[in-house]
């Protein structure tokens, strides 16, 4: 597929870059007590409530508690975030599963060390009442995507290919984000959508009722998480554990007081507040955040754990689609750190959240 081959080319180019954002040491805080600098590449074109946890971790001082000074840089796609990490422009990144899996055979040496998207985030959905009842009904229809080179578009092509429609069986129509998406759906410009979970919740917040089209191949698949280089897994393990623990604290805080988490997002990134009355804006933000909180592993304190069966399921989907050659999931992830991520006082963080406004 063109999108996949483009991603491979971009990632391979990134592998030739010289390191520009990381040192060669362990990254531990020095004896004077200074914070360890960390550069973090996050795969998102902008901030929204789906990333409120990543605002909480900064706003509530959890990075500093772990001795870290983290600089977060946004990138429009998972491929670009992976480029930064592979080339040394970032110490670690948050990205969906595709770029690391695609880069496996290209010796990029990237691997995941913690989960963020516990579930596959892409899906196909149609407006309520649509005559499209299955993927086979999409033939000749128009599918709205954020951009024709987006991961959602790649997912749509792959899902159609695997279900007998053909990857070009329907037209992909770029509908951007936010108000553009809502207008495209309400006006009938598109018959279906290929977006990700947070975007769907934003659409629902606007009063549009949607019905999912089941894609069996991605049921129970893993979505993605925090990745770094194989070298950093060894040389910066302590830093990675501290980073993961800081994020886990932020997840616990957000679960205990989602309203405060959304307000933390607004405080750091005022543009996410929007123009709706505060009560509606806060309620809508909490609904979006809740999508990200679901299924994370709060009850058994396994935040950040990568499930091997779910990861394998994601790779099987990509293998069947011809995006990658089959290989064991363990070749691009480690699950050795999640115990360290959860090594903190949950009750203390929950109390802090309850006292927040």
C-alpha positions as CSV (number, residue, x, y, z in Angstrom):
1,X,0.0,0.0,0.0
2,X,1.3,3.5,-0.8
3,X,0.9,4.8,2.7
4,X,2.8,1.9,4.2
5,X,5.6,2.1,1.7
6,X,5.9,5.8,2.3
7,X,6.2,5.2,6.0
8,X,8.9,2.7,5.5
9,X,10.9,5.1,3.3
10,X,10.5,7.9,5.8
11,X,11.5,5.7,8.7
12,X,14.5,4.4,6.8
13,X,15.7,8.0,6.2
14,X,15.3,8.7,9.9
15,X,17.6,5.8,10.7
16,X,20.4,7.6,8.9
17,X,20.0,10.8,11.0
18,X,22.7,11.5,13.6
19,X,21.6,11.8,17.3
20,X,20.6,15.3,18.1
21,X,18.4,15.1,21.1
22,X,19.9,12.6,23.5
23,X,23.2,12.0,25.3
24,X,25.0,8.7,25.6
25,X,24.8,8.4,29.4
26,X,22.2,6.8,31.5
27,X,20.3,10.1,31.9
28,X,20.1,9.8,35.7
29,X,19.8,12.9,37.8
30,X,23.2,14.0,38.8
31,X,24.4,14.3,42.4
32,X,23.5,18.0,42.7
33,X,19.9,17.0,42.4
34,X,19.2,18.6,39.0
35,X,16.4,17.2,36.9
36,X,17.3,14.8,34.0
37,X,16.3,16.3,30.7
38,X,14.1,14.1,28.5
39,X,12.8,14.9,25.0
40,X,9.4,13.3,24.3
41,X,7.8,13.0,20.8
42,X,4.0,12.7,20.9
43,X,2.1,11.6,17.8
44,X,-0.7,14.1,17.7
45,X,-1.2,17.2,15.5
46,X,-2.7,19.0,18.5
47,X,-3.7,18.7,22.1
48,X,-7.2,17.5,23.1
49,X,-8.9,15.8,26.0
50,X,-7.8,12.4,24.8
51,X,-4.3,13.5,25.9
52,X,-5.4,15.1,29.2
53,X,-3.3,12.5,31.1
54,X,-0.2,13.8,29.4
55,X,-1.1,17.3,30.6
56,X,-1.8,16.1,34.1
57,X,1.7,14.5,34.4
58,X,3.2,17.9,33.8
59,X,0.7,20.2,35.5
60,X,0.6,18.1,38.7
61,X,4.4,17.9,39.0
62,X,4.7,14.1,38.5
63,X,7.7,14.4,36.1
64,X,9.5,16.5,38.7
65,X,8.7,14.0,41.5
66,X,10.6,11.4,39.4
67,X,13.5,13.7,38.8
68,X,12.7,14.4,35.2
69,X,12.4,17.6,33.1
70,X,10.4,16.6,30.1
71,X,10.1,18.6,26.9
72,X,7.1,17.4,24.8
73,X,7.0,18.0,21.0
74,X,4.0,17.2,18.9
75,X,4.2,15.5,15.5
76,X,1.3,15.0,13.1
77,X,1.7,11.3,12.7
78,X,3.0,8.2,14.4
79,X,5.5,7.8,11.6
80,X,7.0,11.3,12.2
81,X,7.2,10.6,16.0
82,X,9.0,7.3,15.2
83,X,11.4,9.2,12.9
84,X,12.4,11.5,15.8
85,X,13.1,8.6,18.2
86,X,14.9,6.5,15.6
87,X,17.1,9.4,14.6
88,X,17.9,10.5,18.1
89,X,15.8,13.7,18.0
90,X,13.8,12.4,21.0
91,X,14.5,10.0,23.8
92,X,11.1,8.3,23.5
93,X,7.8,8.7,21.8
94,X,4.1,8.0,22.0
95,X,2.9,6.3,18.8
96,X,0.5,3.7,17.5
97,X,1.7,0.2,16.5
98,X,2.2,0.7,12.8
99,X,5.6,2.5,12.4
100,X,7.5,0.3,14.8
101,X,6.1,-2.9,13.3
102,X,6.8,-1.6,9.7
103,X,10.3,-0.5,10.7
104,X,11.1,-3.9,12.2
105,X,12.6,-5.4,9.0
106,X,14.5,-2.1,8.3
107,X,16.7,-2.4,11.4
108,X,15.3,0.8,13.0
109,X,15.7,-1.0,16.4
110,X,12.6,0.6,18.0
111,X,10.7,-1.1,20.7
112,X,7.7,-0.4,23.0
113,X,8.3,-0.3,26.8
114,X,4.8,0.8,28.0
115,X,1.2,0.8,26.9
116,X,-1.0,3.9,26.3
117,X,-3.6,2.7,23.9
118,X,-4.7,-0.6,25.5
119,X,-7.1,-1.2,22.6
120,X,-6.9,-0.7,18.8
121,X,-8.1,2.8,18.3
122,X,-9.2,2.8,14.6
123,X,-12.6,1.7,13.4
124,X,-15.2,2.2,10.7
125,X,-18.5,3.8,11.7
126,X,-21.6,5.0,10.0
127,X,-24.4,7.5,10.9
128,X,-27.3,6.0,12.7
129,X,-29.9,4.8,10.2
130,X,-27.4,4.3,7.4
131,X,-28.1,1.6,4.8
132,X,-24.5,0.5,5.2
133,X,-24.7,-2.5,7.5
134,X,-21.4,-4.2,6.9
135,X,-18.0,-3.6,5.2
136,X,-19.2,-5.2,2.0
137,X,-21.9,-2.4,1.8
138,X,-19.1,0.2,1.5
139,X,-18.4,-0.5,-2.1
140,X,-18.9,2.6,-4.1
141,X,-19.5,4.7,-1.0
142,X,-17.5,7.7,0.4
143,X,-15.5,7.3,3.6
144,X,-14.5,10.3,5.6
145,X,-10.9,10.3,6.9
146,X,-8.9,13.0,8.6
147,X,-6.4,12.9,5.7
148,X,-5.8,10.5,2.8
149,X,-2.4,9.7,4.2
150,X,-3.6,9.1,7.7
151,X,-3.5,5.9,9.7
152,X,-7.3,5.8,9.6
153,X,-7.2,5.9,5.8
154,X,-4.7,3.0,5.8
155,X,-6.9,1.1,8.2
156,X,-10.0,1.7,6.0
157,X,-8.2,0.4,2.9
158,X,-6.9,-2.6,4.7
159,X,-10.2,-3.5,6.3
160,X,-11.9,-3.3,2.8
161,X,-9.2,-5.4,1.3
162,X,-9.5,-8.1,3.9
163,X,-13.3,-8.2,3.6
164,X,-13.6,-8.6,-0.2
165,X,-14.4,-5.0,-1.2
166,X,-10.9,-4.1,-2.4
167,X,-8.7,-1.4,-0.9
168,X,-10.0,1.1,-3.5
169,X,-13.6,-0.1,-3.3
170,X,-14.8,3.1,-1.7
171,X,-13.6,6.7,-2.1
172,X,-11.6,8.2,0.8
173,X,-12.7,11.8,1.4
174,X,-10.5,14.1,3.6
175,X,-12.7,15.9,6.1
176,X,-10.1,17.3,8.5
177,X,-11.1,17.5,12.2
178,X,-13.5,19.2,14.5
179,X,-16.2,21.3,12.9
180,X,-15.3,20.1,9.4
181,X,-15.9,16.5,10.4
182,X,-19.3,17.3,11.9
183,X,-20.4,19.3,8.8
184,X,-19.3,16.5,6.5
185,X,-21.3,13.9,8.3
186,X,-24.4,16.0,8.8
187,X,-24.5,17.2,5.2
188,X,-24.2,13.7,3.8
189,X,-20.8,14.5,2.2
190,X,-19.6,11.1,3.4
191,X,-21.4,7.8,4.0
192,X,-19.0,6.4,6.6
193,X,-16.1,7.3,8.8
194,X,-12.6,5.9,9.3
195,X,-11.4,7.8,12.4
196,X,-10.0,6.9,15.9
197,X,-11.8,6.5,19.2
198,X,-11.2,10.0,20.5
199,X,-12.4,11.6,17.3
200,X,-15.6,9.5,17.4
201,X,-16.4,10.7,20.9
202,X,-15.9,14.3,19.8
203,X,-18.4,13.6,16.9
204,X,-20.8,12.1,19.4
205,X,-20.4,15.1,21.7
206,X,-21.8,17.2,18.7
207,X,-25.0,15.2,18.8
208,X,-24.2,12.7,15.9
209,X,-25.2,9.1,16.7
210,X,-22.9,6.5,15.1
211,X,-23.0,2.8,14.6
212,X,-19.7,0.8,14.3
213,X,-19.0,-1.6,11.5
214,X,-17.3,-4.6,13.0
215,X,-13.8,-5.4,11.8
216,X,-13.1,-8.9,13.1
217,X,-9.4,-8.7,12.4
218,X,-8.8,-5.9,14.9
219,X,-11.0,-7.1,17.7
220,X,-9.0,-7.3,21.0
221,X,-5.9,-5.9,19.3
222,X,-3.4,-3.6,21.0
223,X,-3.2,0.1,19.9
224,X,0.2,1.4,20.8
225,X,2.2,3.1,23.5
226,X,5.6,4.5,24.4
227,X,8.6,3.4,22.3
228,X,12.3,4.1,22.3
229,X,15.4,2.6,20.8
230,X,16.8,-0.7,21.8
231,X,19.9,1.1,23.0
232,X,17.9,3.3,25.3
233,X,16.1,0.3,26.8
234,X,19.4,-0.7,28.3
235,X,21.3,2.6,28.8
236,X,18.3,4.7,30.0
237,X,16.2,2.0,31.6
238,X,16.0,4.0,34.9
239,X,14.8,7.1,33.1
240,X,12.2,5.1,31.2
241,X,10.9,3.6,34.4
242,X,10.6,7.0,36.0
243,X,8.8,8.4,32.9
244,X,6.4,5.4,33.0
245,X,5.8,5.9,36.7
246,X,5.1,9.6,36.3
247,X,2.5,8.8,33.6
248,X,0.9,6.1,35.7
249,X,0.5,8.6,38.5
250,X,-1.2,10.9,36.0
251,X,-3.6,8.1,34.9
252,X,-4.6,7.5,38.6
253,X,-5.1,11.2,39.1
254,X,-7.2,11.5,36.0
255,X,-9.3,8.5,36.9
256,X,-10.0,9.8,40.4
257,X,-10.9,13.4,39.2
258,X,-11.4,13.6,35.5
259,X,-12.8,17.1,35.8
260,X,-9.5,18.3,37.4
261,X,-7.6,16.5,34.6
262,X,-9.4,18.4,31.9
263,X,-8.8,21.6,33.8
264,X,-5.1,20.8,33.9
265,X,-5.3,20.4,30.1
266,X,-7.0,23.8,29.7
267,X,-4.4,25.4,32.0
268,X,-1.4,24.3,30.0
269,X,-3.1,24.4,26.6
270,X,-5.9,27.1,26.7
271,X,-6.8,26.5,23.0
272,X,-8.4,23.2,24.0
273,X,-11.0,25.0,26.1
274,X,-13.2,25.9,23.1
275,X,-16.1,28.3,23.0
276,X,-18.8,26.3,24.6
277,X,-20.2,27.2,28.0
278,X,-17.9,25.8,30.8
279,X,-20.3,23.2,32.0
280,X,-20.7,21.7,28.5
281,X,-17.1,22.0,27.6
282,X,-16.1,20.3,30.8
283,X,-18.6,17.5,30.4
284,X,-17.6,16.9,26.8
285,X,-13.9,16.8,27.7
286,X,-14.5,14.3,30.5
287,X,-16.4,12.0,28.0
288,X,-13.4,12.1,25.6
289,X,-10.9,11.5,28.5
290,X,-13.0,8.5,29.7
291,X,-12.4,6.8,26.3
292,X,-8.7,6.8,27.1
293,X,-9.1,5.7,30.7
294,X,-11.1,2.6,29.9
295,X,-9.3,-0.7,30.1
296,X,-6.1,0.7,31.4
297,X,-5.5,-1.7,34.4
298,X,-6.4,0.4,37.5
299,X,-7.9,-2.3,39.6
300,X,-5.0,-4.7,39.5
301,X,-2.4,-2.0,39.3
302,X,-1.0,-3.0,35.9
303,X,-0.9,0.4,34.3
304,X,1.4,0.4,31.3
305,X,1.4,-3.3,30.8
306,X,1.6,-4.6,27.3
307,X,-0.6,-7.6,26.6
308,X,1.2,-10.1,24.4
309,X,-1.9,-11.6,22.9
310,X,-3.3,-8.2,22.0
311,X,0.0,-7.1,20.5
312,X,0.2,-10.3,18.5
313,X,-3.4,-9.7,17.3
314,X,-2.4,-6.3,16.0
315,X,0.6,-7.7,14.2
316,X,-1.5,-10.5,12.7
317,X,-3.8,-7.8,11.2
318,X,-0.9,-6.1,9.7
319,X,0.6,-9.3,8.4
320,X,-2.6,-10.4,6.8
321,X,-2.9,-7.0,5.1
322,X,0.6,-7.4,3.7
323,X,2.1,-4.5,5.6
324,X,4.7,-6.6,7.4
325,X,6.2,-10.0,7.5
326,X,5.1,-12.2,10.4
327,X,7.5,-12.1,13.5
328,X,7.1,-12.6,17.2
329,X,5.6,-9.6,19.1
330,X,8.4,-9.8,21.7
331,X,10.9,-8.7,19.0
332,X,9.5,-5.1,19.3
333,X,8.4,-4.8,22.9
334,X,9.4,-5.4,26.4
335,X,7.1,-5.9,29.3
336,X,9.7,-5.8,32.1
337,X,9.0,-2.3,33.4
338,X,5.3,-2.1,34.3
339,X,5.9,-3.3,37.9
340,X,8.2,-0.3,38.3
341,X,5.6,2.0,36.7
342,X,3.1,1.0,39.4
343,X,5.5,1.2,42.3
344,X,3.9,4.2,44.1
345,X,1.2,5.0,46.6
346,X,-2.1,5.0,44.6
347,X,-4.0,6.2,47.6
348,X,-1.8,9.3,48.0
349,X,-2.3,10.2,44.3
350,X,-6.1,9.6,44.6
351,X,-6.2,11.9,47.6
352,X,-4.3,14.6,45.7
353,X,-6.8,14.3,42.9
354,X,-9.8,14.6,45.2
355,X,-8.4,17.8,46.7
356,X,-7.8,19.3,43.3
357,X,-10.3,21.8,41.8
